[in-house]
Amino acid sequence: MKYDDKIWQTAKGCLKEMLGLSDMVFNVWFGESSLELTGDCDASVSVPTEFKRGIVTDRYLPQITQILRELTGIPNLNVTVTSREKPTQQGEMLDMPPTPVKASTFTVPKQTLRRDPPGPISPGYMQTPDRIARSRQIKSEQFNTFDNFIVGSSNKFAHAACIAVTNNPARDYNPLFIYGPSGIGKTHLLSAILYETGIKHPDMNVLYVRGEDFTNQIIEAIKRDTTQKFRDRYRTVDMLLIDDIQFIGGKTSTQEEFFHTFNALYEERKQIVLTSDKPPRDIKHLEERLRTRFEWGLIADIQPPDAELRAAILKYKAECLGVELPPDVVQYVADNLKNNIRQLEGAIKRIIAQSFLTGREITVDLAITSISDMISASEPVSVTVDRILECVSRHYGISIEDLKGRSRTRDIANTRHIAIYLIRNLTGMSLPAIGQIFKRDHTTILSSLDTVEKNMKRNPLLEIEIEELAKEIKE
């Protein structure tokens, strides 16, 4: 593989993570792209069509430039996007959406307007003085910042706490623990802390990592006998930001290492900020010594956005994409999608794409057509026996026929026990009724329940796995 190809493969991985795009969306814009380093300080990213060139240039060029400068070590690298498509006889292809319809009076400060909503910083990103110096020309709107965080009653306390930590690290709120359901802005706030700290305290080393990555890194360090290098990386930073800290629950080695990392940083008066989907007291299989330390500082929760905040977010996200939404469309989406911010972002992109691809104006009728499946998906799922069996079968790779059958092989029997446990706990069905499903008497069903409960007590990871499976069934 050529050097250019290796660089581009790595860059695409970093770019996908930074932008937070799904595989499908990322491949639409970058699946057939390539990179050519055309000079000492010049690079060209090639895409198949003029349309894609316009979109990639307009939406993603700053992020591509930032990543390529980091990977090549060339701070003044000039990056352009080119098309392999010849111009049509009529001239250049149209690469912009049609003029948006007249819309609401909501306005966004000019400094926050951009062609695509900002994305989070990549996990494992270290904000260091030299990196800050090299990226002064990168505009703040490329990142999730406090300026582009929409504040409402459900998140204003957490937002204020994060600003306070950024202004005065390790002074009043250490650690800062933020919790709330997925997709409501916790990662955005961590990214904002990372970015703003780099501006206000350029001499500080700040590290952002996910709980899952922290766990994987310590496992790898133990395997490779490089734990001292791991400790040097984490215990010498000035600020440590960990997203989804609940992931370390039930992982003994990870909790042991994090306990000592926490102590080392806290004793040196270094700031620690953690996020989780639940408060410390509710994190399963979290050691008590860590639980108490998480509660030493300030605990701030974020709730799902209320109707007013949902409407403000919708307007802002649409303006970021260069579109003004009619008030009745904003109202319709805000009234029907209530779960989280990611859901709102997805709805906006769908509606705009539908308008662009069909040439129709953005109306409530268009919105209904565009997001009807999202609305039905946000309704509570009816938990049925069939759904439980389907999810268990898919998760463990064992057919429903085998689950209901007479086989006593270990894998099938253990999976059958779990299916019985989930049916009992998620539906409240009686033991005899469950017995009829599996053609067994109620004493056998009771024995299956006891087996699962004992196994979960002996194996915390099994309990976590079953809890995650139950969540999937209910979603």
C-alpha positions as CSV (number, residue, x, y, z in Angstrom):
1,M,0.0,0.0,0.0
2,K,1.4,3.4,-1.0
3,Y,2.2,6.0,1.7
4,D,-0.7,8.2,0.6
5,D,-3.1,5.3,0.8
6,K,-2.0,4.4,4.3
7,I,-2.3,8.0,5.5
8,W,-5.8,8.2,3.9
9,Q,-7.0,4.9,5.5
10,T,-6.0,6.2,8.9
11,A,-7.4,9.6,8.2
12,K,-10.8,8.2,7.2
13,G,-11.0,6.2,10.5
14,C,-10.2,9.4,12.5
15,L,-12.7,11.4,10.4
16,K,-15.5,8.9,10.8
17,E,-15.0,8.9,14.6
18,M,-14.8,12.7,14.8
19,L,-17.9,13.3,12.7
20,G,-19.9,10.5,14.4
21,L,-21.4,9.4,11.1
22,S,-23.0,5.9,10.5
23,D,-21.1,3.5,8.2
24,M,-23.8,4.1,5.5
25,V,-23.6,7.9,5.6
26,F,-19.8,7.9,5.8
27,N,-19.5,5.6,2.8
28,V,-21.8,7.7,0.7
29,W,-19.3,10.6,0.9
30,F,-16.0,8.9,1.4
31,G,-16.4,5.3,0.2
32,E,-14.7,5.9,-3.2
33,S,-12.3,8.7,-2.1
34,S,-8.6,8.8,-2.3
35,L,-5.7,11.0,-1.2
36,E,-2.7,12.3,-3.2
37,L,0.1,14.3,-1.6
38,T,0.9,16.6,-4.5
39,G,3.7,18.7,-3.0
40,D,5.6,19.5,0.2
41,C,2.6,21.3,1.6
42,D,-0.3,20.3,-0.6
43,A,-2.7,17.4,-0.6
44,S,-5.7,16.6,-2.8
45,V,-8.7,14.4,-1.8
46,S,-10.4,12.9,-4.8
47,V,-14.1,12.0,-4.9
48,P,-16.1,10.5,-7.9
49,T,-18.5,13.3,-8.7
50,E,-18.8,17.0,-8.7
51,F,-21.8,16.8,-6.4
52,K,-19.8,14.9,-3.8
53,R,-16.9,17.4,-4.2
54,G,-19.2,20.2,-3.3
55,I,-20.7,18.5,-0.3
56,V,-17.3,17.3,1.1
57,T,-15.7,20.7,0.6
58,D,-18.6,22.6,2.1
59,R,-19.2,20.3,5.1
60,Y,-16.0,18.4,5.9
61,L,-12.9,20.1,4.5
62,P,-11.9,21.8,7.8
63,Q,-12.0,18.5,9.7
64,I,-10.1,16.6,6.9
65,T,-7.5,19.4,6.9
66,Q,-7.1,19.2,10.7
67,I,-6.7,15.4,10.7
68,L,-4.2,15.3,7.8
69,R,-2.1,18.0,9.4
70,E,-1.9,15.9,12.5
71,L,-1.1,12.7,10.7
72,T,1.5,14.2,8.3
73,G,3.1,16.5,10.8
74,I,2.8,19.4,8.3
75,P,1.1,22.2,10.2
76,N,0.5,24.4,7.1
77,L,-0.7,21.6,4.8
78,N,-3.1,22.9,2.2
79,V,-5.9,20.4,1.4
80,T,-8.3,20.6,-1.6
81,V,-11.1,18.4,-2.7
82,T,-11.3,17.4,-6.4
83,S,-13.8,15.6,-8.6
84,R,-13.0,12.8,-11.1
85,E,-16.2,13.7,-13.0
86,K,-16.0,15.7,-16.2
87,P,-18.2,18.8,-16.3
88,T,-21.6,18.4,-18.1
89,Q,-22.3,20.3,-21.3
90,Q,-24.5,22.7,-19.4
91,G,-21.6,23.5,-17.0
92,E,-21.0,22.7,-13.4
93,M,-23.4,20.5,-11.6
94,L,-25.6,22.0,-8.9
95,D,-24.1,21.0,-5.6
96,M,-26.3,23.0,-3.2
97,P,-29.9,22.3,-1.9
98,P,-32.7,24.3,-3.4
99,T,-33.5,27.6,-1.7
100,P,-35.2,26.8,1.6
101,V,-38.8,27.8,2.3
102,K,-39.7,30.8,4.4
103,A,-39.6,29.8,8.0
104,S,-39.5,30.8,11.6
105,T,-38.1,34.0,13.1
106,F,-35.6,32.0,15.2
107,T,-32.0,33.3,14.6
108,V,-28.6,31.9,15.7
109,P,-25.6,34.1,16.4
110,K,-23.5,34.4,13.3
111,Q,-20.4,33.0,14.9
112,T,-22.2,29.6,15.4
113,L,-23.5,29.2,11.9
114,R,-21.9,26.4,9.8
115,R,-22.9,24.0,7.1
116,D,-23.0,20.9,9.3
117,P,-23.6,20.5,13.1
118,P,-20.3,20.2,15.0
119,G,-19.1,16.8,16.2
120,P,-17.3,15.5,19.3
121,I,-13.6,15.2,19.8
122,S,-12.2,11.8,19.0
123,P,-11.8,9.4,22.0
124,G,-8.2,9.3,23.2
125,Y,-7.7,12.9,22.1
126,M,-5.0,14.7,24.1
127,Q,-5.2,18.5,24.1
128,T,-1.6,19.6,24.6
129,P,0.1,23.0,24.4
130,D,1.9,22.2,21.1
131,R,-1.3,20.9,19.5
132,I,-3.2,24.0,20.6
133,A,-0.5,26.2,19.0
134,R,-0.6,24.3,15.8
135,S,-4.4,24.5,15.5
136,R,-5.1,28.2,16.3
137,Q,-6.5,28.7,12.8
138,I,-9.1,26.0,13.3
139,K,-12.4,27.6,14.0
140,S,-14.3,26.8,17.2
141,E,-17.5,25.8,15.3
142,Q,-15.7,22.6,14.1
143,F,-16.0,21.3,17.7
144,N,-18.8,20.9,20.2
145,T,-18.4,24.0,22.4
146,F,-20.3,25.8,25.1
147,D,-21.4,28.4,22.4
148,N,-23.2,25.8,20.3
149,F,-24.7,23.9,23.3
150,I,-28.4,24.8,23.5
151,V,-29.3,25.4,27.1
152,G,-32.7,24.8,28.7
153,S,-34.1,23.9,32.1
154,S,-33.2,20.2,31.7
155,N,-29.4,20.8,31.3
156,K,-28.6,24.3,32.6
157,F,-27.1,23.1,35.9
158,A,-24.7,20.6,34.2
159,H,-23.8,23.3,31.6
160,A,-23.0,25.9,34.3
161,A,-21.0,23.3,36.3
162,C,-18.9,22.5,33.2
163,I,-18.2,26.2,32.6
164,A,-17.1,26.6,36.2
165,V,-14.7,23.6,35.9
166,T,-13.2,25.1,32.7
167,N,-12.7,28.5,34.3
168,N,-11.2,27.2,37.6
169,P,-10.0,23.6,37.2
170,A,-9.8,21.4,40.3
171,R,-10.9,24.3,42.6
172,D,-14.5,23.7,43.6
173,Y,-16.0,20.8,41.7
174,N,-13.6,17.9,41.7
175,P,-14.6,15.4,40.5
176,L,-17.5,16.6,38.4
177,F,-19.9,13.7,37.7
178,I,-22.5,14.2,35.0
179,Y,-25.2,11.6,34.4
180,G,-28.3,11.2,32.2
181,P,-29.7,9.0,29.5
182,S,-27.9,8.5,26.1
183,G,-28.0,11.2,23.4
184,I,-28.8,14.3,25.5
185,G,-25.5,16.2,25.5
186,K,-23.1,14.6,28.0
187,T,-20.4,14.0,25.3
188,H,-21.0,17.5,23.9
189,L,-20.2,19.0,27.3
190,L,-17.0,16.9,27.7
191,S,-15.9,18.0,24.2
192,A,-16.7,21.6,25.1
193,I,-14.5,21.4,28.3
194,L,-11.7,19.9,26.3
195,Y,-11.9,22.7,23.7
196,E,-12.4,25.6,26.0
197,T,-9.7,24.5,28.5
198,G,-7.3,24.5,25.6
199,I,-8.2,28.1,24.9
200,K,-8.2,29.4,28.5
201,H,-5.4,27.3,29.9
202,P,-3.1,26.5,26.9
203,D,-0.4,25.1,29.2
204,M,-2.6,22.3,30.5
205,N,-2.6,18.7,29.2
206,V,-6.2,17.4,28.9
207,L,-7.1,13.9,28.0
208,Y,-10.6,12.7,26.8
209,V,-11.3,8.9,26.7
210,R,-14.3,6.6,26.8
211,G,-14.8,4.2,29.6
212,E,-14.7,1.3,27.2
213,D,-11.4,2.5,25.6
214,F,-9.9,3.0,29.1
215,T,-10.8,-0.7,29.9
216,N,-9.4,-2.0,26.6
217,Q,-6.2,0.0,27.0
218,I,-5.5,-1.4,30.5
219,I,-6.2,-4.9,29.3
220,E,-3.8,-4.4,26.4
221,A,-1.2,-2.9,28.8
222,I,-1.3,-5.9,31.0
223,K,-1.0,-8.3,28.1
224,R,2.0,-6.4,26.7
225,D,3.6,-5.7,30.1
226,T,3.4,-1.9,29.5
227,T,1.3,-0.9,32.5
228,Q,3.9,1.7,33.6
229,K,3.6,3.4,30.2
230,F,-0.2,3.3,30.6
231,R,0.1,4.9,34.1
232,D,2.5,7.6,32.9
233,R,-0.1,8.6,30.2
234,Y,-3.0,8.9,32.6
235,R,-1.4,10.1,35.8
236,T,0.5,13.0,34.4
237,V,-2.4,14.9,32.8
238,D,-3.8,18.1,34.2
239,M,-7.4,17.2,33.4
240,L,-8.9,13.7,32.8
241,L,-12.3,13.5,31.0
242,I,-13.9,10.0,30.9
243,D,-17.1,9.4,29.0
244,D,-19.4,6.5,30.0
245,I,-17.5,5.6,33.2
246,Q,-20.3,3.1,34.0
247,F,-18.5,0.7,31.6
248,I,-15.9,-0.1,34.2
249,G,-18.6,-1.7,36.5
250,G,-17.9,-5.3,37.1
251,K,-14.3,-5.1,35.7
252,T,-12.0,-5.8,38.6
253,S,-8.6,-5.0,37.0
254,T,-10.0,-1.8,35.4
255,Q,-11.5,-0.6,38.7
256,E,-8.3,-1.3,40.5
257,E,-6.2,0.7,38.0
258,F,-8.7,3.6,37.9
259,F,-8.8,3.8,41.7
260,H,-5.1,4.5,41.8
261,T,-5.3,6.8,38.8
262,F,-8.1,8.8,40.5
263,N,-6.1,9.1,43.7
264,A,-3.0,10.2,42.0
265,L,-4.7,12.9,40.1
266,Y,-6.9,14.1,43.0
267,E,-3.9,14.3,45.3
268,E,-2.1,16.4,42.7
269,R,-5.2,18.7,42.5
270,K,-5.9,17.7,38.8
271,Q,-9.4,18.0,37.5
272,I,-11.5,14.9,36.9
273,V,-14.8,14.9,34.9
274,L,-16.9,11.8,34.5
275,T,-20.1,11.0,32.6
276,S,-22.5,8.1,33.1
277,D,-26.0,7.0,32.2
278,K,-26.8,6.7,35.8
279,P,-25.7,8.2,39.2
280,P,-22.8,6.6,41.1
281,R,-25.1,4.8,43.5
282,D,-26.9,3.0,40.6
283,I,-23.9,1.8,38.7
284,K,-23.9,-1.9,38.9
285,H,-20.9,-3.7,40.4
286,L,-19.0,-0.5,41.0
287,E,-16.7,-0.8,44.0
288,E,-17.7,1.2,47.1
289,R,-14.4,2.9,47.3
290,L,-14.9,4.3,43.7
291,R,-18.6,5.1,44.4
292,T,-17.7,7.3,47.4
293,R,-14.9,9.1,45.4
294,F,-17.3,9.8,42.6
295,E,-19.5,11.5,45.1
296,W,-16.8,13.7,46.6
297,G,-17.3,16.6,44.3
298,L,-20.4,17.8,42.4
299,I,-23.0,15.5,40.8
300,A,-25.1,17.1,38.0
301,D,-27.9,15.4,36.0
302,I,-29.2,16.1,32.5
303,Q,-32.7,15.2,31.7
304,P,-34.3,14.6,28.3
305,P,-35.1,18.0,26.6
306,D,-38.5,19.5,27.3
307,A,-40.7,20.8,24.4
308,E,-39.2,24.3,24.4
309,L,-35.7,23.0,24.3
310,R,-36.5,20.5,21.6
311,A,-37.9,23.3,19.4
312,A,-34.8,25.4,20.0
313,I,-32.5,22.5,19.1
314,L,-34.4,21.8,15.9
315,K,-34.2,25.4,14.8
316,Y,-30.5,25.6,15.5
317,K,-29.6,22.3,13.9
318,A,-31.5,23.2,10.8
319,E,-29.8,26.6,10.6
320,C,-26.4,24.8,10.9
321,L,-27.4,23.0,7.7
322,G,-28.4,26.3,6.0
323,V,-32.2,25.7,6.2
324,E,-34.9,27.6,8.0
325,L,-37.8,25.4,9.2
326,P,-41.4,26.6,9.2
327,P,-42.8,26.9,12.7
328,D,-45.4,24.2,12.2
329,V,-42.8,21.7,11.1
330,V,-40.7,22.5,14.2
331,Q,-43.8,22.1,16.4
332,Y,-44.7,18.7,14.8
333,V,-41.2,17.2,15.2
334,A,-40.8,18.6,18.8
335,D,-44.2,17.2,19.8
336,N,-43.6,13.7,18.4
337,L,-39.9,13.0,19.1
338,K,-39.1,13.3,22.7
339,N,-36.3,10.9,23.5
340,N,-33.0,12.6,22.9
341,I,-31.1,15.1,20.8
342,R,-29.6,12.6,18.4
343,Q,-33.1,11.6,17.4
344,L,-33.9,15.2,16.7
345,E,-30.7,15.6,14.6
346,G,-31.6,12.5,12.6
347,A,-35.1,13.8,11.9
348,I,-33.8,17.2,10.7
349,K,-31.4,15.5,8.3
350,R,-34.1,13.2,6.9
351,I,-36.6,16.0,6.3
352,I,-33.9,18.2,4.6
353,A,-32.7,15.2,2.5
354,Q,-36.3,14.4,1.5
355,S,-36.9,18.0,0.4
356,F,-33.6,18.2,-1.5
357,L,-34.0,14.8,-3.3
358,T,-37.7,15.3,-4.3
359,G,-37.7,19.1,-4.8
360,R,-40.6,19.5,-2.5
361,E,-41.0,22.4,0.0
362,I,-40.5,21.6,3.7
363,T,-44.0,21.2,5.1
364,V,-45.7,19.2,7.9
365,D,-46.9,16.7,5.2
366,L,-43.3,16.2,4.1
367,A,-42.1,15.8,7.7
368,I,-44.8,13.2,8.4
369,T,-43.6,11.2,5.4
370,S,-40.0,11.6,6.3
371,I,-40.0,10.6,10.0
372,S,-43.1,8.4,10.4
373,D,-41.0,5.3,11.2
374,M,-38.9,7.3,13.8
375,I,-42.2,8.3,15.5
376,S,-43.4,4.7,15.7
377,A,-40.0,3.6,16.9
378,S,-40.1,6.0,19.7
379,E,-43.3,4.5,21.0
380,P,-42.9,2.0,23.9
381,V,-42.3,-1.5,22.5
382,S,-44.8,-4.1,23.6
383,V,-42.7,-6.8,25.3
384,T,-44.0,-10.2,24.2
385,V,-42.8,-13.7,24.5
386,D,-42.1,-13.8,20.8
387,R,-40.0,-10.7,21.0
388,I,-38.0,-12.1,23.9
389,L,-37.4,-15.4,22.2
390,E,-36.4,-13.6,19.0
391,C,-33.9,-11.3,20.7
392,V,-32.4,-14.1,22.8
393,S,-32.1,-16.3,19.7
394,R,-30.4,-13.6,17.7
395,H,-28.0,-12.6,20.6
396,Y,-26.8,-16.2,21.3
397,G,-27.1,-17.6,17.9
398,I,-29.4,-20.4,18.9
399,S,-32.7,-21.1,17.1
400,I,-36.1,-20.6,18.7
401,E,-36.8,-24.2,18.0
402,D,-33.8,-25.3,20.0
403,L,-34.8,-22.9,22.8
404,K,-38.2,-24.6,23.1
405,G,-36.8,-28.1,22.3
406,R,-35.6,-30.9,24.5
407,S,-31.8,-30.5,23.9
408,R,-29.7,-30.5,27.1
409,T,-26.4,-29.5,25.6
410,R,-24.8,-26.9,27.8
411,D,-25.0,-23.8,25.5
412,I,-28.6,-24.5,24.6
413,A,-29.7,-25.2,28.2
414,N,-28.0,-22.1,29.6
415,T,-29.6,-19.9,26.9
416,R,-33.0,-21.5,27.6
417,H,-32.6,-20.6,31.3
418,I,-31.9,-17.0,30.3
419,A,-34.9,-16.8,28.0
420,I,-37.1,-18.2,30.8
421,Y,-35.7,-15.6,33.3
422,L,-36.3,-12.7,30.9
423,I,-39.9,-13.9,30.1
424,R,-40.7,-14.1,33.8
425,N,-39.1,-10.7,34.7
426,L,-40.3,-8.7,31.7
427,T,-43.8,-10.1,31.3
428,G,-44.7,-11.3,34.8
429,M,-46.1,-14.5,33.3
430,S,-46.9,-17.3,35.7
431,L,-44.6,-20.3,36.1
432,P,-47.2,-22.7,34.7
433,A,-47.8,-20.4,31.6
434,I,-44.1,-20.3,30.9
435,G,-43.9,-24.0,31.4
436,Q,-46.5,-24.4,28.6
437,I,-44.2,-22.4,26.2
438,F,-41.3,-24.7,26.9
439,K,-43.3,-27.9,27.4
440,R,-42.0,-28.2,31.0
441,D,-43.6,-28.3,34.4
442,H,-43.5,-25.3,36.7
443,T,-40.9,-26.8,39.0
444,T,-38.5,-27.0,36.1
445,I,-39.2,-23.4,35.2
446,L,-38.5,-22.4,38.9
447,S,-35.2,-24.3,38.7
448,S,-34.2,-22.4,35.6
449,L,-34.9,-19.1,37.4
450,D,-32.8,-20.1,40.4
451,T,-30.0,-21.2,38.1
452,V,-29.8,-17.8,36.4
453,E,-29.9,-15.9,39.6
454,K,-27.1,-18.0,41.1
455,N,-25.0,-17.6,38.0
456,M,-25.5,-13.8,38.0
457,K,-24.3,-13.6,41.6
458,R,-21.2,-15.6,40.8
459,N,-20.6,-13.8,37.5
460,P,-21.3,-10.0,37.5
461,L,-20.5,-9.8,33.7
462,L,-23.4,-12.2,33.1
463,E,-25.7,-9.9,35.0
464,I,-24.6,-6.9,32.9
465,E,-25.1,-9.0,29.7
466,I,-28.7,-9.9,30.7
467,E,-29.5,-6.4,31.7
468,E,-28.3,-5.1,28.3
469,L,-30.3,-7.8,26.6
470,A,-33.4,-6.8,28.6
471,K,-32.8,-3.1,27.5
472,E,-32.6,-4.2,23.8
473,I,-35.9,-6.2,24.2
474,K,-37.7,-3.1,25.6
475,E,-36.3,-0.7,23.0
